[in-house]
Amino acid sequence: EVPILISEDTVISQPAKILNFLRKQKYNADYELSAKQGADTLAYIALLEEKLLPALLHTFWVEAENYCSVTKPWFASRIPFPLSLYLPGKMSREALNRILLTRGVPPLYSLTEVEAQIYRDAKECLNLLSKRLGTSQFFFGNTPSTLDAFVFGFLAPLYKVCFPRIQLQEHLKQLPNLCRFCDDILSCYFRLAVSGHSPAGQDTVDANLQKLTQLVNKESNLIEKMDDNLRKSPQHPPRKLTTLKLATGGEESSPLNRLSP
């Protein structure tokens, strides 16, 4: 299951458990929120899971074109053989069962009726989120909170993945403040490329490596010249060089927590 948080030898999955773990480690994005803002956070998270999640599950796992051309090969490429032949189909069936169990109640009996309703609810949810965000950078001011993390987790895959069937994606792209919200978080907190370095960061690394190589070459040439001079001066017997030990600069910092998609 994703998301997964790996901290040293501890593996935690599911958003609620991850948040509880981080709070125990003194990381709390909602520390400065008021009681009303905390209640609003819980209400909007419940709204996302009730209204938007079914449409996301349908978009990724049930819509045949999206599943066959995007979701199935995407997930299968990250799952070891032979589970890659079985798990994507199992996940697709579980997504459909969840949609039907939670939304396939009277008067919605057919799958077509259920699909129409969940997409109406999802578009309404996106409109409410857009209205609540307004022109603010985040939902509760200028710093991100738990609600921002939840909303981004729901919206960013829908916003960025290239689907053949883009019914809900089209509606999201008609709400510019939600798109700007996703772009801002991606640029601020997800700047690393697939290789592990941003383009600018890679240029800096390459430049530093080049400087280090030049410095090492100069030192090597200097040592060779000194060695030649010593050999050409027999009247000066070589002296025993003292060994220098590098002292550590304090205790090593503890490993940072790492978060995996």
N, C-alpha and C positions, 0 to 999 in steps of 0.2 A: 504494500500500500504506500502511496505517496500523499503528502510529503513525509520525508524521513529526516530526522535530526540525528547526526552521529557526533557524540561527544566522548572522546577517548574510547572506552570500551562499552559505552552505553548507546543503545539504539532505541529511539523513540519515534513512533509513527502516530498519525492523526493530529490535526491542528490543536484540539483542546489539550491533549496530553503534552504536546510540545510547549504550548504556552505555560502550562502549569510547571513544567520542568524549568523553563527559563525564569519564571517568577521565583522559584526556589533558589535559583542562582543569582538573584538580585537584578534580573533584567526584566523590567516592566514598562512597556510602552505607554501604559495607561496611568502612570503614577500621578500625573498632573491633571487628570480629568476630574470633573465634578461628579457628584452622584447622578445627576440627570444625564450627563454625557455617558456615564457608564451604563445606565439603563438604555439609552439610545443605541449604544453599541450592541447590547444583547438583542434588542429588537430588530435591528437591521441585519444582524447575522442570521437570526431566525427567518427573516424575510428572504434573504439570499438562498438559504437551504430549502425553503418551501417553494419559492416562486421561480428562482433562476436555475437552481441545480437540475431539476428534471429536464429543462430545455437543453442544458449543456450536455447532460448524459445522452440525450437523444441526438444532438448534433455530432458528438464524437463517436458514439458507440452503436446507435440504432439506425441512423440515416445511412442507407446502403452505400451510396457513392462515397460519402466521407469516410466511412469505416474501411471500405476496401482499398481506397486509394491513399489514405492518410493514416488513420489511426492504427489499423492492423499492421501494416509494414513498419510504422514508427515504433510501436511497442515490441513487435516481434524482433526487431533489430537489437533490442536491449535485453532480451530474455534468452538464456542459453537453450540450445537444442537438447532434447526434443520438446521442452516446455513451450518453446516459441510457436509450435504447431497447435498447441491446445489452449494455453492461457488466454490469448486475445479473444477467441470465440467464447470462452467461459465468462470473461469480463463483459462481453457484449450481451450475453444472455442475462447476466445478473443486472445490468443496467436496464434492460427492457423489463425484467420482472419487477424491479424497484419502481419504475415509472407506472406500471399497471397496478401494482399493489397500493401505491399512494394516491394515484390520480384516476385510475380506471374504475370509478364507482358511479352509481346512477347519478345523473342521467347519461353519463359518458360510457357507452358500452363498447363501441368499436375503437380500434386503434387510430383511425383517422380522426375521430372526434377528440380523442385524448391528445393527439399531436397538435391539433388546432388550439386546444385550450391551453396546453403548457406553453406554447409559443406566445399566445396572448398574454398570459401571466408574466412571462419572462420580459416581454417588451414593456409591460407596465412597470415591472420592477426596475428595469434600466431607466425608465423615465423618472421614477421616484429618486433613484440614486443621483441622476443628473441634476434634478431640482435641489436635492439636499446638498450636493457639492457646490453648486453655483460657480462663482468665480474664485473660490478658495483653492489653495494649493492642495490641502488635505482636508479631511472631513471635520477635523476639530482644530483648525488653525494652521500654523506653519510647521508643525512637526507631525510625523506619521504616528498612528496609533494602531491598536489591534484591528479596528474596523478597516483602516486603510489596507492592512495586510490581507484581510479576508476579501475585500472587494477586488484588490489587485489579483489575488489568486484565482478568482472567478473570471475576471475580465481579460487578463493578459493573454491566456491561451486562445480565447475566442477572438481577440483583437489581432493576434499576430499569425495564427496558423492559416495557411492557404487552403481553404476547402473548396471542393467543386460546388457544393450547395451552401449558400451563404446567407440564408434568410435572416437569422438572428445577427450575424456579423454585419450585414448591411445596416440593420437598425442601430447597432452600436456605433458604427462609423458616422451616423447622422447626429450623434451627440458629441460635439467637439470637446466639451470639458472632460468627459470620461476618457476620450482618446488622449487628450493632453495629460490627464492624470496618469495613465499607463506609461506614456512616453517619458514623463518626468521621473517616475520611479525606475524605469529601465535605465535611463541615462545616469541617475544618481547612484543606484545600488547594484546594477547588473552590467557594469562596464566591461567585464572580462569577456573576451571572445572565446571560441571553442578551444584555441590553443592555450588558453590560460593567461593571455596578455591582451590588453587593449592595443589597437594599432599604435597609438601614441606611446603607450608603455613599452611596446616592443621596440620602437625606435630608440627609446631611452636606454633599454637594456643592451641593444646592439652597440650603441655609442659607448656605453660604459665598458663593455667587453673589448671593444677596439682600443680604448684608452688603456685598459689593463694590460692587453697584449703588447702594446707599444712600450709600456713601462717595464714589463718583464723583459722584453728584448733589450732595452737600454741597460737594465741591470745586468743581464747576461753578458752583454758586450763589455761592460765595465769590469766585471769579474774576470773575463778572459784577458783583458789588458793588464789588470793587476797581476794575474798569474804569470803572464809573459815577462813583466818587469821583474818579478821575484826570481824567475829562472835566470834572467840575464844579469843578476846582481849577486854572484856567489859570495862576495865579501860581507853580505848581510844575511846571516843564517835565519831561516824562517822561524818565527816565534809561534808558540802554541796559542791558538785562538781560543778565547773563552766562549763557552756555550751560553747563548741567551735563551731564556725560557719566557714564553709569552704568558702573561698572567691573565686570567679570565676577568672580564669586566663586570663582576657581580653575578648574581644567580640568574639562571636562564628563566625566561618568562614561561609560564605554563601554557600548554597548547591552547590555541583558540578553538571555540566551538565551530564546527563546519556544518552548513545546511545544504542537502542534496535534493534536486527535483525529482 
